[in-house]
């Protein structure tokens, strides 16, 4: 291969004057094995600074097909930002095209050693590895240097850029230098405020009049790239591709190397079928340019179906080319489905998302995918082929939602367009690899008749619940995770009169009210800079100004609890909410704690007086050992005893009596004989209640 760079270059003029280009084009790859270290920010600012210093233009290439952030960082700097999605085959040709007119080409080479990034290194004169001064980043950098040596790259073409140097709690720069065998070319100081402003304004730091010390450090680094010809190699190394670690098809959304996430070294050798799937998948991605796909792209059912049919036809052709040993028609069809599912959808999760009997999908790393069916957790036979595939699926899910996940933001809670809730957490917070939880949103609207059919309550309880909602009683629905609280809240809301104005406030929207005059509000989490959050408490304050007849809070979990109690005590009757608790008694303790989160010092008795005055009833739900969900308590709050404990009048109870031969819980719904204190009020309102429905000793068996 011909030399990429020959000879030195003239010393540049000061930035106020454009200097001529210093000889042949220089190609610099910028890489980081650890996410969130500012690699793209540094690449964009170096390109912008040299664009201002040289007569010939500079260019910036991003190899990450999913995140295309550099163009936003470059602003109007004049840098040539390459929009193409490149592969290891097309990258050399693109570089040849740019070399003829550019002085410098910077390649944002991502964070994983695969065929694409190694091709970039092979085409480069210099490799800059961006690290932060912490033990994790230093260890990952050392491992990258070892792998580059194994690939036959000379370490004389590698330098380190230490970003966020001098940060409080980080290692000293001199200690980092002692542990790395290549030169640390620059220390970029930590200045999150200026860096954040630069990103938000779309102005590179080096062009900002108030860039501070971080601007000076970046300009000094750019000057070094101009004035030190010894940094660059003239000839491409002969790369030993047999030493390339196992990696997914290039261009897929990948966060970082598996070992950089604490998930072990390169994957062991795969079986022939797995290798075949990876080869066909890679060719399918390249042929259809599927790297740009996300969930939004596939939201149009007709386009998605057409694309899927074409992808299946091409996959069959590729199987013929690559896998003559797969003779079984059934096996070929299964392989095609798996390949297309991974390319266009969510891989092994596709069938589970389509399965209407599945309510929750729980991914515990690559080897364990659990589902919940009818209240029971079951281990499926589904698997992810690699950590990279799992991370790519997580990225595909959250990217269209405007969220990101990497080591700087290793936890995401979001809602899909169909209403399903998603939570993802990756190392270092998760010690066993990436974890993904999906609470599926069901479009099926259950009613009270459905609860009776499920055996969750009896007829008398159903009538009583519908009655107390119409009577505008303030109700808390309590229970554990997955006990059916939100489902019950949805069903109870159906008893609200259609002429009432209802405002719902939720952390993640799940409620599906039938009334026309319904205003749903949803809280907003902070952005990646920690700003822009809108809390449930803020929404609650706003809702009070919207002239509500009813306020429904999806779940009380913070300081908004005190506001809710005060509103209930000042005329906003008929409010409903849910609360995590193990029993009606635990609800009181939980409310005490949540009220104290408001930073208002109140004695326990004062808090409990507000609770008793505000809350009329607690409905407690439970998921039993057989997976069934029952309403176990309908209890009225009756007052305080001499020890300031809240007293209850249990109206209805579920009493468990044993297990059937098929391990199903057996029990009875019973009225206790307790008459609600507001019984006469219900009768006066013409509601369908009588003392006989509360008669003790009678119940329905379940």
C-alpha positions, 0 to 999 in steps of 0.5 A, a space after each residue: 500500500 502506498 505511503 499515506 504521509 511523507 516528510 515533515 511540514 512547515 511550521 504553521 503561522 499564528 491562528 490569525 493567518 491561514 498557513 499553507 497546508 503542511 505537505 500530504 494530508 494527515 489522517 488522525 483516528 480518535 478512539 476511546 475504549 470507554 464511553 462518555 470521555 468526550 472523544 467526539 467533542 475533542 475530535 470536533 474541536 481539533 478539526 475546527 481549530 485546524 480548519 481555522 489555521 490552514 488554507 486547505 480544509 479539514 474533514 471529520 468522519 464519524 464511524 458510529 452509524 447510530 450516533 451522529 453528534 459531530 455535525 451538531 458540535 461543529 456549528 459553522 466552523 467550515 469543517 467538512 463533516 462526512 455524512 456517509 455511513 461507511 464500512 471497512 470496504 468503503 472507508 479507504 475510497 472515501 479517504 482517498 477522495 478527501 486526501 486530494 483536497 484536505 490538510 487533515 482528516 479526523 476519524 471518530 473511530 468509536 469505542 470497539 476494535 472491529 474490522 471498521 475501526 481497525 481499517 481506520 487505524 490502518 489508513 491513519 498516520 496517528 491514533 489518539 486514544 482519549 482517556 479520563 484520569 480514573 482507574 477504569 479508563 487507564 485499565 481499558 487504555 492499557 488493554 487497547 494498547 496491548 491489542 493494538 500491538 497484537 494486531 501489529 500496529 506500532 505504538 509509535 503511532 499512538 498517543 494519549 489525550 487525557 481529558 477532564 484532567 485535574 478533576 476532583 477525585 481523579 488520578 493525578 496526570 503524572 500517575 497516569 503517565 507512569 502507568 502508560 507506555 506511550 506519550 500523553 500528548 495533552 491534558 485537557 482540563 475539566 470544565 463541564 459548564 463550558 463544554 455543555 454550553 458549547 454543545 448546546 450552542 453548537 459552537 466549538 470551544 476553540 471558536 468560543 471567545 470565552 472558552 477558558 483553559 479547556 479552549 487553550 488546551 485544545 488549541 495547544 493540542 492542535 498546534 502540536 499536531 501541526 508542529 510535530 511531524 514525528 508523531 506520524 507514521 509514513 506507511 500503513 502497518 501490516 495488520 494481523 487480522 487474525 488477532 482481531 477480537 470477535 465483534 458484531 457486524 460493523 456499523 451496528 449500534 455498539 456502546 463499547 467493547 465487552 471487556 470494557 464493560 466488565 463482561 469478560 474478554 472476546 467471545 469464545 469460538 461460535 458454532 457454524 450456524 452462529 457464524 453463518 448468521 453473523 455473516 448473513 446478517 452483516 451482508 444484509 445490513 450492508 446491502 439494505 443500509 439498515 444501520 440507520 434504522 430505529 424504531 421510528 423508521 419502522 412505525 409505518 406498518 406498510 413500509 415495515 412489512 414491505 422492507 421485511 419481505 424484501 429482507 427475508 428474500 435477500 436473506 434466503 439468497 445470502 443463505 444459499 451463497 453462504 450456507 449450503 450445509 443448511 438443508 432443512 427448510 424449517 431450519 432455513 426459515 428459522 434462521 431467516 426469521 432470526 436474522 431479519 428480527 435482529 436486523 429490523 427489530 429487537 432480535 430474540 425479543 420480537 416474538 415475546 413482544 408480539 405474545 399477548 400472554 406476556 406482560 413483562 420481559 426481563 433480560 438478565 444479561 445474554 443468557 437469561 430472558 424471563 417473561 411473566 405470564 399470568 402472574 408467574 415468572 418463566 425462563 424462556 429458551 431465548 438468548 442473545 448471541 453476544 453482549 454487543 447484540 444486547 447492547 445494540 438492541 437496548 440502543 435501538 430501543 432508546 435512541 428514538 426516545 432521545 435518550 442515551 446509555 453509556 458508562 457516563 449515563 448507565 441507567 435509563 427509564 423510558 416509555 415506548 411510543 406504544 406506552 410500554 415502560 422500559 428500564 435498562 442498566 449496564 455496567 459498571 452499575 450492573 455487575 452481571 452485564 446489561 439488564 433490560 426490563 420491559 413492562 408491556 402496555 396492553 391496549 385491552 381495556 379491562 372492566 369490573 366484569 373482567 376482574 370478577 371473571 379473574 376472581 380478583 373480587 366478588 360481586 358485592 365488592 365490585 358494587 361497593 367500589 363503583 359506588 364509592 368512586 361515584 360518591 367522590 371518596 378519596 381512595 388509595 390503592 396499595 400493593 406490591 410490584 405487579 399486584 395490579 394497582 394500575 389496572 384497578 385504578 384504570 377500572 375504578 376511573 370508569 365509574 367517574 361521571 362523564 361530565 367531570 373534568 379529570 386530570 391524571 398525573 403520572 411518572 410514565 403514562 399508563 392510564 387509559 381513561 374512557 372519559 372525553 374530558 380527560 387531561 393526561 399529564 406526564 412528568 419529564 426526567 432531566 436531560 443528560 446535563 441534569 436539567 429540564 426535569 418536571 416533577 409530579 409535584 410541579 405538575 400537581 401544583 399546575 393541575 390545581 390551577 386547571 379547575 379539576 373535578 378529579 385529580 388522579 396521581 398514577 403513583 405517590 412516591 415523593 414530596 407531592 404526597 403532602 400536596 395531595 393530602 392538603 388538596 384532598 382536605 380542601 375540597 378536591 374530593 374524589 381523588 385517587 392514587 396508588 402506593 407501594 405497600 405490603 398492607 393497609 397498615 404499611 400505607 400509613 407508615 409509607 405516607 408518613 415517610 413521603 410527607 417528611 420528604 417535603 422538608 416540612 417538620 411536622 409531628 407524627 400526630 399532625 401528619 396522621 390527622 391529615 391522613 385520616 382527614 384526607 383519605 377515606 378508604 384503602 384498597 389493598 391488592 396482592 399477587 399470590 403465590 399462584 400468580 393470581 391477583 386479589 383485592 385482599 382488603 377494602 378498609 376505611 380509615 376511622 381515626 387515631 387511637 391514644 397512641 397516635 396509630 391510625 385505626 381501620 374498619 375493614 369492610 371486605 377481606 380475602 381470607 386464604 384457606 389453603 392450596 388446591 392439588 394443582 397449587 392454586 390458592 384457595 380462599 374466600 371473599 368475606 364481608 366483616 360486618 363493619 358498616 362504613 361511616 358514610 353509609 347513610 350519605 351513600 343512601 341519601 345520594 341514591 346509590 345502590 347500597 344496603 346494610 345487607 351487602 355488609 352482613 358478616 359470615 357470607 362470602 364468595 369462594 375463589 
